[in-house]
Amino acid sequence: MNQQTPSFVSHIDPYVYQTLQGITGAFVVVQTIRGSVSGKLKTVMPDHIVVESGGSPFYIRTQQIIWVIPKG
């Protein structure tokens, strides 16, 4: 029997990751391919971010982000 091991592939943009880490805790507007989310940037991981909006966490895959605007 031929067994294949599944592999996980994730594309990470190190510049976006590093930039988002620098604004963690700031209020942001994030444009995704499905629309925009605005709120506080709570968590930045290599493959996703968490934006808290209206008391709810929104988990956004980094690959789905078109642009981010930090608000002062």
A tleap script that builds the chain and sets N, CA, C and O, in Angstrom:
source leaprc.protein.ff14SB
mol = sequence {
  NMET ASN GLN GLN THR PRO SER PHE VAL SER
  HIE ILE ASP PRO TYR VAL TYR GLN THR LEU
  GLN GLY ILE THR GLY ALA PHE VAL VAL VAL
  GLN THR ILE ARG GLY SER VAL SER GLY LYS
  LEU LYS THR VAL MET PRO ASP HIE ILE VAL
  VAL GLU SER GLY GLY SER PRO PHE TYR ILE
  ARG THR GLN GLN ILE ILE TRP VAL ILE PRO
  LYS CGLY
}
set mol.1.N position { 0.849 -1.167 0.000 }
set mol.1.CA position { 0.000 0.000 0.000 }
set mol.1.C position { 0.903 1.240 0.000 }
set mol.1.O position { 1.884 1.302 0.740 }
set mol.2.N position { 0.566 2.205 -0.819 }
set mol.2.CA position { 1.347 3.438 -0.933 }
set mol.2.C position { 0.720 4.515 -0.050 }
set mol.2.O position { -0.376 4.996 -0.335 }
set mol.3.N position { 1.415 4.888 1.017 }
set mol.3.CA position { 0.900 5.924 1.910 }
set mol.3.C position { 1.642 7.232 1.653 }
set mol.3.O position { 2.871 7.273 1.598 }
set mol.4.N position { 0.865 8.288 1.500 }
set mol.4.CA position { 1.451 9.608 1.304 }
set mol.4.C position { 1.175 10.450 2.532 }
set mol.4.O position { 0.080 10.408 3.092 }
set mol.5.N position { 2.151 11.199 2.938 }
set mol.5.CA position { 1.991 12.082 4.083 }
set mol.5.C position { 1.534 13.444 3.591 }
set mol.5.O position { 2.194 14.049 2.746 }
set mol.6.N position { 0.416 13.935 4.105 }
set mol.6.CA position { -0.037 15.263 3.679 }
set mol.6.C position { 0.939 16.330 4.189 }
set mol.6.O position { 1.546 16.193 5.252 }
set mol.7.N position { 1.064 17.375 3.408 }
set mol.7.CA position { 1.940 18.468 3.824 }
set mol.7.C position { 1.147 19.763 3.848 }
set mol.7.O position { 0.211 19.953 3.072 }
set mol.8.N position { 1.536 20.645 4.748 }
set mol.8.CA position { 0.894 21.949 4.905 }
set mol.8.C position { 1.780 22.997 4.259 }
set mol.8.O position { 2.971 23.084 4.554 }
set mol.9.N position { 1.191 23.791 3.377 }
set mol.9.CA position { 1.936 24.853 2.717 }
set mol.9.C position { 1.234 26.169 3.012 }
set mol.9.O position { 0.029 26.299 2.797 }
set mol.10.N position { 1.984 27.135 3.502 }
set mol.10.CA position { 1.438 28.452 3.782 }
set mol.10.C position { 2.425 29.495 3.288 }
set mol.10.O position { 3.621 29.418 3.571 }
set mol.11.N position { 1.920 30.461 2.554 }
set mol.11.CA position { 2.778 31.525 2.050 }
set mol.11.C position { 2.745 32.684 3.046 }
set mol.11.O position { 1.680 33.207 3.373 }
set mol.12.N position { 3.901 33.065 3.509 }
set mol.12.CA position { 4.010 34.134 4.501 }
set mol.12.C position { 4.727 35.305 3.861 }
set mol.12.O position { 5.783 35.138 3.251 }
set mol.13.N position { 4.154 36.487 4.001 }
set mol.13.CA position { 4.806 37.698 3.534 }
set mol.13.C position { 5.484 38.329 4.740 }
set mol.13.O position { 4.811 38.958 5.557 }
set mol.14.N position { 6.801 38.176 4.874 }
set mol.14.CA position { 7.473 38.648 6.081 }
set mol.14.C position { 7.375 40.151 6.285 }
set mol.14.O position { 7.389 40.611 7.427 }
set mol.15.N position { 7.277 40.927 5.216 }
set mol.15.CA position { 7.181 42.378 5.360 }
set mol.15.C position { 5.826 42.790 5.933 }
set mol.15.O position { 5.749 43.656 6.804 }
set mol.16.N position { 4.770 42.166 5.439 }
set mol.16.CA position { 3.435 42.451 5.970 }
set mol.16.C position { 3.354 42.009 7.434 }
set mol.16.O position { 2.829 42.733 8.280 }
set mol.17.N position { 3.871 40.830 7.720 }
set mol.17.CA position { 3.867 40.307 9.090 }
set mol.17.C position { 4.590 41.253 10.040 }
set mol.17.O position { 4.066 41.580 11.105 }
set mol.18.N position { 5.779 41.694 9.670 }
set mol.18.CA position { 6.568 42.581 10.526 }
set mol.18.C position { 5.890 43.940 10.690 }
set mol.18.O position { 5.891 44.501 11.786 }
set mol.19.N position { 5.319 44.470 9.627 }
set mol.19.CA position { 4.631 45.760 9.691 }
set mol.19.C position { 3.410 45.683 10.603 }
set mol.19.O position { 3.184 46.577 11.419 }
set mol.20.N position { 2.623 44.618 10.465 }
set mol.20.CA position { 1.434 44.462 11.298 }
set mol.20.C position { 1.804 44.266 12.771 }
set mol.20.O position { 1.095 44.746 13.655 }
set mol.21.N position { 2.906 43.566 13.037 }
set mol.21.CA position { 3.352 43.411 14.426 }
set mol.21.C position { 3.647 44.772 15.046 }
set mol.21.O position { 3.411 44.979 16.236 }
set mol.22.N position { 4.159 45.691 14.250 }
set mol.22.CA position { 4.491 47.017 14.746 }
set mol.22.C position { 3.293 47.881 15.094 }
set mol.22.O position { 3.429 48.865 15.822 }
set mol.23.N position { 2.118 47.526 14.581 }
set mol.23.CA position { 0.917 48.320 14.890 }
set mol.23.C position { -0.096 47.537 15.719 }
set mol.23.O position { -1.258 47.932 15.814 }
set mol.24.N position { 0.334 46.435 16.316 }
set mol.24.CA position { -0.559 45.660 17.186 }
set mol.24.C position { -1.078 46.560 18.307 }
set mol.24.O position { -0.312 47.282 18.945 }
set mol.25.N position { -2.365 46.506 18.531 }
set mol.25.CA position { -3.002 47.338 19.551 }
set mol.25.C position { -3.632 48.596 18.989 }
set mol.25.O position { -4.398 49.270 19.679 }
set mol.26.N position { -3.317 48.921 17.741 }
set mol.26.CA position { -3.861 50.122 17.107 }
set mol.26.C position { -5.235 49.821 16.497 }
set mol.26.O position { -5.581 48.667 16.245 }
set mol.27.N position { -5.994 50.872 16.271 }
set mol.27.CA position { -7.252 50.768 15.550 }
set mol.27.C position { -6.911 50.713 14.068 }
set mol.27.O position { -6.144 51.545 13.582 }
set mol.28.N position { -7.464 49.754 13.348 }
set mol.28.CA position { -7.147 49.575 11.929 }
set mol.28.C position { -8.403 49.367 11.100 }
set mol.28.O position { -9.455 48.982 11.611 }
set mol.29.N position { -8.267 49.630 9.822 }
set mol.29.CA position { -9.264 49.241 8.834 }
set mol.29.C position { -8.555 48.261 7.911 }
set mol.29.O position { -7.512 48.579 7.340 }
set mol.30.N position { -9.122 47.071 7.769 }
set mol.30.CA position { -8.520 46.024 6.950 }
set mol.30.C position { -9.459 45.718 5.793 }
set mol.30.O position { -10.612 45.340 5.998 }
set mol.31.N position { -8.953 45.884 4.573 }
set mol.31.CA position { -9.729 45.537 3.387 }
set mol.31.C position { -9.352 44.126 2.973 }
set mol.31.O position { -8.179 43.823 2.759 }
set mol.32.N position { -10.363 43.258 2.860 }
set mol.32.CA position { -10.139 41.884 2.414 }
set mol.32.C position { -10.849 41.685 1.081 }
set mol.32.O position { -11.520 42.588 0.581 }
set mol.33.N position { -10.695 40.517 0.527 }
set mol.33.CA position { -11.379 40.232 -0.734 }
set mol.33.C position { -12.889 40.138 -0.550 }
set mol.33.O position { -13.632 40.148 -1.532 }
set mol.34.N position { -13.352 40.048 0.697 }
set mol.34.CA position { -14.787 39.940 0.988 }
set mol.34.C position { -15.388 41.216 1.576 }
set mol.34.O position { -16.593 41.261 1.826 }
set mol.35.N position { -14.583 42.249 1.803 }
set mol.35.CA position { -15.083 43.480 2.396 }
set mol.35.C position { -14.088 44.003 3.409 }
set mol.35.O position { -12.962 43.515 3.497 }
set mol.36.N position { -14.511 45.009 4.181 }
set mol.36.CA position { -13.591 45.599 5.144 }
set mol.36.C position { -14.050 45.336 6.571 }
set mol.36.O position { -15.234 45.153 6.852 }
set mol.37.N position { -13.060 45.325 7.460 }
set mol.37.CA position { -13.300 45.155 8.892 }
set mol.37.C position { -12.513 46.252 9.591 }
set mol.37.O position { -11.342 46.473 9.282 }
set mol.38.N position { -13.148 46.939 10.528 }
set mol.38.CA position { -12.436 47.953 11.295 }
set mol.38.C position { -12.553 47.622 12.771 }
set mol.38.O position { -13.594 47.166 13.243 }
set mol.39.N position { -11.470 47.859 13.486 }
set mol.39.CA position { -11.440 47.576 14.915 }
set mol.39.C position { -10.013 47.574 15.421 }
set mol.39.O position { -9.104 48.062 14.750 }
set mol.40.N position { -9.825 47.028 16.600 }
set mol.40.CA position { -8.511 46.995 17.228 }
set mol.40.C position { -7.759 45.739 16.791 }
set mol.40.O position { -8.281 44.627 16.869 }
set mol.41.N position { -6.525 45.937 16.332 }
set mol.41.CA position { -5.684 44.813 15.934 }
set mol.41.C position { -5.157 44.142 17.197 }
set mol.41.O position { -4.278 44.680 17.870 }
set mol.42.N position { -5.688 42.981 17.513 }
set mol.42.CA position { -5.366 42.295 18.764 }
set mol.42.C position { -4.180 41.356 18.648 }
set mol.42.O position { -3.325 41.327 19.533 }
set mol.43.N position { -4.117 40.585 17.564 }
set mol.43.CA position { -3.096 39.545 17.435 }
set mol.43.C position { -2.596 39.498 16.000 }
set mol.43.O position { -3.363 39.657 15.050 }
set mol.44.N position { -1.286 39.276 15.861 }
set mol.44.CA position { -0.683 39.093 14.539 }
set mol.44.C position { 0.096 37.783 14.563 }
set mol.44.O position { 1.015 37.608 15.362 }
set mol.45.N position { -0.282 36.875 13.687 }
set mol.45.CA position { 0.399 35.595 13.531 }
set mol.45.C position { 0.904 35.524 12.091 }
set mol.45.O position { 0.453 36.301 11.249 }
set mol.46.N position { 1.832 34.610 11.787 }
set mol.46.CA position { 2.357 34.550 10.421 }
set mol.46.C position { 1.295 34.320 9.345 }
set mol.46.O position { 1.451 34.786 8.216 }
set mol.47.N position { 0.208 33.602 9.685 }
set mol.47.CA position { -0.797 33.286 8.673 }
set mol.47.C position { -2.140 33.985 8.853 }
set mol.47.O position { -2.996 33.891 7.973 }
set mol.48.N position { -2.350 34.687 9.973 }
set mol.48.CA position { -3.624 35.376 10.184 }
set mol.48.C position { -3.472 36.504 11.199 }
set mol.48.O position { -2.487 36.580 11.933 }
set mol.49.N position { -4.479 37.376 11.216 }
set mol.49.CA position { -4.551 38.427 12.240 }
set mol.49.C position { -5.916 38.330 12.913 }
set mol.49.O position { -6.847 37.721 12.386 }
set mol.50.N position { -6.012 38.944 14.091 }
set mol.50.CA position { -7.288 39.010 14.796 }
set mol.50.C position { -7.610 40.481 15.017 }
set mol.50.O position { -6.840 41.212 15.640 }
set mol.51.N position { -8.764 40.906 14.496 }
set mol.51.CA position { -9.247 42.272 14.681 }
set mol.51.C position { -10.506 42.194 15.527 }
set mol.51.O position { -11.450 41.483 15.183 }
set mol.52.N position { -10.519 42.931 16.641 }
set mol.52.CA position { -11.701 42.951 17.498 }
set mol.52.C position { -12.588 44.112 17.079 }
set mol.52.O position { -12.186 45.274 17.142 }
set mol.53.N position { -13.791 43.784 16.655 }
set mol.53.CA position { -14.736 44.785 16.188 }
set mol.53.C position { -16.090 44.531 16.838 }
set mol.53.O position { -16.652 43.444 16.706 }
set mol.54.N position { -16.608 45.520 17.531 }
set mol.54.CA position { -17.899 45.376 18.191 }
set mol.54.C position { -17.898 44.309 19.260 }
set mol.54.O position { -18.935 43.703 19.528 }
set mol.55.N position { -16.753 44.067 19.880 }
set mol.55.CA position { -16.652 43.073 20.932 }
set mol.55.C position { -16.454 41.647 20.436 }
set mol.55.O position { -16.357 40.717 21.238 }
set mol.56.N position { -16.394 41.470 19.116 }
set mol.56.CA position { -16.208 40.131 18.541 }
set mol.56.C position { -14.872 40.048 17.806 }
set mol.56.O position { -14.468 41.002 17.141 }
set mol.57.N position { -14.187 38.908 17.923 }
set mol.57.CA position { -12.930 38.753 17.188 }
set mol.57.C position { -13.189 38.332 15.739 }
set mol.57.O position { -14.013 37.456 15.478 }
set mol.58.N position { -12.490 38.954 14.818 }
set mol.58.CA position { -12.536 38.570 13.413 }
set mol.58.C position { -11.167 38.009 13.062 }
set mol.58.O position { -10.161 38.711 13.166 }
set mol.59.N position { -11.124 36.763 12.650 }
set mol.59.CA position { -9.890 36.098 12.266 }
set mol.59.C position { -9.753 36.238 10.754 }
set mol.59.O position { -10.583 35.739 9.994 }
set mol.60.N position { -8.702 36.919 10.332 }
set mol.60.CA position { -8.517 37.223 8.914 }
set mol.60.C position { -7.212 36.597 8.441 }
set mol.60.O position { -6.147 36.876 8.993 }
set mol.61.N position { -7.296 35.758 7.428 }
set mol.61.CA position { -6.094 35.158 6.856 }
set mol.61.C position { -5.268 36.243 6.179 }
set mol.61.O position { -5.812 37.073 5.450 }
set mol.62.N position { -3.984 36.242 6.409 }
set mol.62.CA position { -3.094 37.248 5.838 }
set mol.62.C position { -3.179 37.239 4.313 }
set mol.62.O position { -3.089 38.295 3.688 }
set mol.63.N position { -3.350 36.080 3.713 }
set mol.63.CA position { -3.441 35.988 2.256 }
set mol.63.C position { -4.683 36.687 1.701 }
set mol.63.O position { -4.731 36.994 0.510 }
set mol.64.N position { -5.683 36.942 2.540 }
set mol.64.CA position { -6.916 37.580 2.092 }
set mol.64.C position { -6.882 39.100 2.223 }
set mol.64.O position { -7.814 39.779 1.793 }
set mol.65.N position { -5.815 39.636 2.814 }
set mol.65.CA position { -5.720 41.084 3.043 }
set mol.65.C position { -5.267 41.786 1.771 }
set mol.65.O position { -4.291 41.387 1.136 }
set mol.66.N position { -5.999 42.848 1.409 }
set mol.66.CA position { -5.634 43.679 0.271 }
set mol.66.C position { -4.835 44.885 0.764 }
set mol.66.O position { -3.763 45.177 0.234 }
set mol.67.N position { -5.352 45.587 1.779 }
set mol.67.CA position { -4.632 46.693 2.394 }
set mol.67.C position { -5.070 46.886 3.825 }
set mol.67.O position { -6.122 46.400 4.240 }
set mol.68.N position { -4.235 47.616 4.591 }
set mol.68.CA position { -4.522 47.924 5.996 }
set mol.68.C position { -4.231 49.408 6.210 }
set mol.68.O position { -3.197 49.915 5.775 }
set mol.69.N position { -5.146 50.095 6.879 }
set mol.69.CA position { -4.932 51.495 7.241 }
set mol.69.C position { -4.965 51.606 8.763 }
set mol.69.O position { -5.999 51.345 9.378 }
set mol.70.N position { -3.842 51.990 9.377 }
set mol.70.CA position { -3.876 52.246 10.829 }
set mol.70.C position { -4.493 53.620 11.075 }
set mol.70.O position { -4.172 54.584 10.378 }
set mol.71.N position { -5.367 53.707 12.054 }
set mol.71.CA position { -6.009 54.977 12.419 }
set mol.71.C position { -5.429 55.445 13.736 }
set mol.71.O position { -5.340 54.678 14.695 }
set mol.72.N position { -5.031 56.719 13.781 }
set mol.72.CA position { -4.401 57.311 14.959 }
set mol.72.C position { -5.252 57.262 16.152 }
set mol.72.O position { -4.847 57.726 17.218 }
savepdb mol mol.pdb
quit
